[in-house]
Amino acid sequence: MSEWDLETVKCEIVDDHIAVVKLDNPPVNAHSAQMLTDVALMFDRLSDIDAVRAVILTGEGKVFCAGADLKGRGKREPGSHWQNSRSARECYHSIRECTKPVIGAINGAALGGGLAIAASCDILIASEKASLGLPEIDVGLLGGQRHAQRLFSHSRLRTIALTGQRIDGAELYRTGVVEACVAPEGLMDAAMNTAKTLAAKSPIAMRMAKGSLNAIEEMSLRDGYRYEQNLTGELGKTEDSREAMLAFVEKREPVFKGR
């Protein structure tokens, strides 16, 4: 076990400043209250660990995340719906707001809340056995539609949400939802290659770039670009920015210090 492991979420920090996080809540990594809490805590921790510059998130076993724990739905106490809903929101936003870029390595089905977890990542890579879907319509629930809206077009989103249809890895790649669709045995290698590329960048520039991408999502063109311009001015004051420019001129690899 790693010193970073939690009850339902495992984490290993490997070479090249990369953290590999696995959802580990058998049998299908469903949304238990514990897992929602563990995911949020894990990503909040990773935001503060300087040794980590990129994160890979995947699922243990054959499923990425099956979403809601249906078996526990019939035992809810008063207030449990609101508590679970709040925990789910914080779980997803802890990934989106993590100060490090997060690569979602979708190893199997990511359904409902599992799709929301995947959609909260920055970059997605799929196994040939991966799929995304919103099966809530068939089990008396709703949810995940707003997160899915970040990935799918108008018609495709409504087809998924209203029919319960799953989209497989090859189709996700064809439509540009994921960056690659690879054989299951090559998934982590593909994710690691991308993580190494991200981890080699200036950590301060990466943190500001991800923060900017999150902030401008709902801004107008004028406000969003002004926000980016202001951040560019702040980034230009850092040692890493000066090192990046100098390394470019000198035709060498930059050495970033995160300041």
C-alpha positions as CSV (number, residue, x, y, z in Angstrom):
1,M,0.0,0.0,0.0
2,S,1.1,3.6,-0.7
3,E,1.2,6.2,2.1
4,W,-1.3,8.2,0.1
5,D,-4.0,5.4,-0.2
6,L,-7.5,6.0,1.2
7,E,-10.2,3.4,1.8
8,T,-11.7,3.5,-1.7
9,V,-9.1,5.5,-3.7
10,K,-5.5,4.4,-4.2
11,C,-2.6,6.7,-5.2
12,E,1.0,6.1,-6.2
13,I,3.4,8.9,-7.0
14,V,5.8,7.7,-9.6
15,D,8.8,9.1,-11.3
16,D,8.6,12.3,-13.4
17,H,6.2,14.0,-11.0
18,I,3.2,11.9,-11.9
19,A,0.5,10.6,-9.5
20,V,-1.6,7.6,-10.6
21,V,-5.0,7.5,-8.8
22,K,-7.3,4.5,-9.0
23,L,-10.9,4.3,-7.9
24,D,-11.0,1.1,-5.9
25,N,-14.5,0.4,-4.6
26,P,-15.4,-3.2,-5.8
27,P,-17.1,-4.6,-7.6
28,V,-17.8,-1.7,-10.0
29,N,-16.4,1.4,-8.3
30,A,-19.9,2.8,-7.6
31,H,-20.5,6.1,-5.8
32,S,-20.6,5.1,-2.1
33,A,-20.5,8.0,0.3
34,Q,-17.0,6.9,1.3
35,M,-15.7,7.0,-2.3
36,L,-17.2,10.4,-2.9
37,T,-15.4,11.7,0.2
38,D,-12.2,9.9,-0.6
39,V,-12.0,11.3,-4.2
40,A,-12.5,14.9,-3.0
41,L,-9.8,14.4,-0.3
42,M,-7.4,12.8,-2.6
43,F,-7.5,15.5,-5.2
44,D,-7.4,18.3,-2.6
45,R,-4.2,16.7,-1.3
46,L,-2.7,16.4,-4.7
47,S,-3.3,20.1,-5.3
48,D,-0.9,20.8,-2.4
49,I,1.9,18.2,-3.2
50,D,4.7,20.0,-5.1
51,A,6.2,16.7,-6.2
52,V,3.1,16.1,-8.3
53,R,2.8,17.9,-11.6
54,A,0.3,15.7,-13.4
55,V,-2.3,13.1,-12.4
56,I,-3.7,10.0,-14.1
57,L,-7.2,8.9,-12.9
58,T,-8.4,5.4,-13.7
59,G,-10.6,2.6,-12.3
60,E,-9.5,-0.6,-10.7
61,G,-10.8,-3.7,-12.3
62,K,-13.0,-3.8,-15.5
63,V,-15.2,-0.7,-14.8
64,F,-14.0,2.9,-14.5
65,C,-17.0,4.0,-12.4
66,A,-20.6,2.7,-12.5
67,G,-22.1,5.8,-10.9
68,A,-24.8,5.7,-8.3
69,D,-24.8,2.9,-5.8
70,L,-28.3,1.6,-6.5
71,K,-28.3,-1.0,-3.7
72,G,-27.9,1.7,-1.1
73,R,-30.7,3.9,-2.5
74,G,-33.5,2.1,-0.7
75,K,-32.0,2.6,2.8
76,R,-31.7,6.4,2.8
77,E,-32.3,8.3,6.0
78,P,-33.8,11.8,6.1
79,G,-31.3,14.2,4.6
80,S,-29.3,11.6,2.9
81,H,-30.3,12.6,-0.6
82,W,-29.0,16.2,0.0
83,Q,-25.8,15.0,1.7
84,N,-25.1,12.5,-1.1
85,S,-25.8,15.2,-3.8
86,R,-23.5,17.6,-2.1
87,S,-20.8,15.0,-1.8
88,A,-21.1,14.1,-5.5
89,R,-20.8,17.7,-6.5
90,E,-17.7,18.2,-4.4
91,C,-16.2,15.0,-5.7
92,Y,-16.5,16.1,-9.3
93,H,-15.3,19.7,-8.6
94,S,-12.3,18.5,-6.7
95,I,-11.0,16.9,-9.9
96,R,-12.0,19.9,-12.1
97,E,-10.4,22.4,-9.6
98,C,-7.3,20.3,-8.9
99,T,-4.3,22.6,-9.5
100,K,-2.6,19.8,-11.5
101,P,-3.8,18.6,-14.9
102,V,-5.8,15.3,-14.7
103,I,-5.8,12.7,-17.4
104,G,-8.8,10.4,-17.3
105,A,-7.7,6.9,-18.4
106,I,-11.1,5.3,-19.0
107,N,-10.6,1.6,-18.7
108,G,-14.2,0.5,-18.8
109,A,-17.7,1.8,-18.4
110,A,-18.1,5.3,-17.0
111,L,-21.8,5.7,-16.3
112,G,-23.9,8.5,-14.8
113,G,-21.8,9.9,-12.0
114,G,-18.9,8.0,-13.5
115,L,-19.3,9.9,-16.7
116,A,-19.4,13.1,-14.5
117,I,-16.0,12.1,-13.0
118,A,-14.6,11.5,-16.5
119,A,-15.9,14.8,-17.8
120,S,-14.3,16.6,-14.8
121,C,-10.8,15.5,-16.1
122,D,-8.8,17.7,-18.4
123,I,-7.8,15.1,-21.0
124,L,-9.4,11.8,-21.8
125,I,-7.9,8.6,-23.2
126,A,-10.1,5.5,-23.7
127,S,-9.5,1.8,-23.8
128,E,-11.3,-0.1,-26.5
129,K,-13.4,-1.5,-23.7
130,A,-14.4,1.9,-22.4
131,S,-17.9,3.4,-22.7
132,L,-19.7,6.5,-21.6
133,G,-23.4,6.6,-20.8
134,L,-26.3,8.0,-18.8
135,P,-28.4,5.0,-17.8
136,E,-30.4,7.0,-15.2
137,I,-33.5,7.1,-17.4
138,D,-33.9,3.3,-17.0
139,V,-33.5,3.2,-13.2
140,G,-35.7,6.0,-12.1
141,L,-33.0,8.6,-11.7
142,L,-31.6,11.7,-13.3
143,G,-28.1,13.2,-13.3
144,G,-24.9,13.7,-15.2
145,Q,-26.5,15.6,-18.0
146,R,-24.8,18.9,-17.3
147,H,-21.4,17.3,-17.1
148,A,-22.0,15.3,-20.3
149,Q,-22.9,18.6,-22.0
150,R,-19.2,19.4,-21.8
151,L,-18.4,16.4,-24.0
152,F,-21.3,15.9,-26.4
153,S,-23.3,17.8,-29.0
154,H,-26.9,18.7,-28.5
155,S,-28.5,15.8,-30.3
156,R,-26.0,13.2,-29.1
157,L,-26.4,14.3,-25.5
158,R,-30.2,14.0,-25.7
159,T,-29.9,10.7,-27.4
160,I,-27.7,9.4,-24.6
161,A,-29.8,10.9,-21.8
162,L,-33.2,9.9,-23.1
163,T,-32.4,6.4,-24.4
164,G,-29.7,5.2,-22.0
165,Q,-27.5,4.5,-25.0
166,R,-23.8,3.9,-24.3
167,I,-21.1,5.3,-26.5
168,D,-18.0,3.0,-26.9
169,G,-14.4,4.0,-27.0
170,A,-14.0,3.9,-30.8
171,E,-17.0,6.2,-31.3
172,L,-15.7,8.5,-28.5
173,Y,-12.5,8.8,-30.4
174,R,-14.2,9.3,-33.8
175,T,-16.2,12.2,-32.4
176,G,-13.3,13.8,-30.6
177,V,-14.5,13.2,-27.1
178,V,-11.3,11.4,-26.2
179,E,-7.8,12.0,-27.5
180,A,-7.1,8.3,-28.2
181,C,-8.7,4.9,-28.1
182,V,-6.2,2.2,-27.4
183,A,-6.0,-1.6,-26.6
184,P,-6.7,-2.2,-22.9
185,E,-3.1,-3.3,-22.3
186,G,-1.8,0.0,-23.7
187,L,-4.1,2.4,-21.8
188,M,-1.8,3.2,-19.0
189,D,1.2,3.6,-21.2
190,A,-0.7,6.1,-23.4
191,A,-1.9,8.0,-20.3
192,M,1.6,8.0,-18.9
193,N,3.1,9.4,-22.1
194,T,0.6,12.3,-22.0
195,A,1.3,12.8,-18.3
196,K,5.0,13.0,-18.9
197,T,4.5,15.7,-21.5
198,L,2.4,17.7,-19.0
199,A,4.7,17.2,-16.1
200,A,7.6,18.5,-18.1
201,K,6.0,21.9,-18.3
202,S,6.4,24.7,-15.8
203,P,4.2,23.8,-12.8
204,I,3.2,27.4,-12.2
205,A,2.3,27.9,-15.9
206,M,0.3,24.7,-15.9
207,R,-1.6,25.7,-12.7
208,M,-2.4,29.1,-14.2
209,A,-3.4,27.6,-17.6
210,K,-5.7,25.1,-16.1
211,G,-7.2,27.7,-13.8
212,S,-7.7,30.0,-16.8
213,L,-9.4,27.2,-18.9
214,N,-11.8,26.6,-16.0
215,A,-12.6,30.3,-15.5
216,I,-13.2,31.2,-19.1
217,E,-15.7,28.4,-19.8
218,E,-18.7,30.5,-19.0
219,M,-17.3,33.9,-19.9
220,S,-17.9,36.0,-23.0
221,L,-15.2,36.1,-25.6
222,R,-14.1,39.6,-24.5
223,D,-14.1,38.9,-20.8
224,G,-12.5,35.5,-21.3
225,Y,-9.6,36.8,-23.4
226,R,-9.1,39.8,-21.1
227,Y,-8.8,37.3,-18.2
228,E,-6.2,35.3,-20.1
229,Q,-4.3,38.5,-20.9
230,N,-4.2,39.5,-17.3
231,L,-2.9,36.0,-16.3
232,T,-0.3,36.2,-19.0
233,G,1.0,39.4,-17.4
234,E,1.2,37.7,-14.0
235,L,2.9,34.6,-15.4
236,G,5.5,36.8,-17.1
237,K,6.8,38.0,-13.7
238,T,7.8,34.5,-12.7
239,E,11.2,32.8,-12.9
240,D,9.7,29.9,-14.8
241,S,8.5,32.2,-17.5
242,R,11.9,33.8,-17.9
243,E,13.5,30.4,-18.0
244,A,11.1,29.2,-20.7
245,M,11.9,32.1,-22.9
246,L,15.7,31.8,-22.3
247,A,15.7,28.1,-23.0
248,F,13.8,28.7,-26.3
249,V,16.4,31.2,-27.4
250,E,19.3,29.0,-26.3
251,K,17.7,25.9,-27.9
252,R,17.9,23.8,-24.8
253,E,15.4,22.0,-22.4
254,P,14.1,24.4,-19.7
255,V,14.7,23.7,-16.0
256,F,11.6,24.8,-14.2
257,K,11.5,25.5,-10.4
258,G,7.8,26.3,-9.9
259,R,8.4,29.9,-9.0
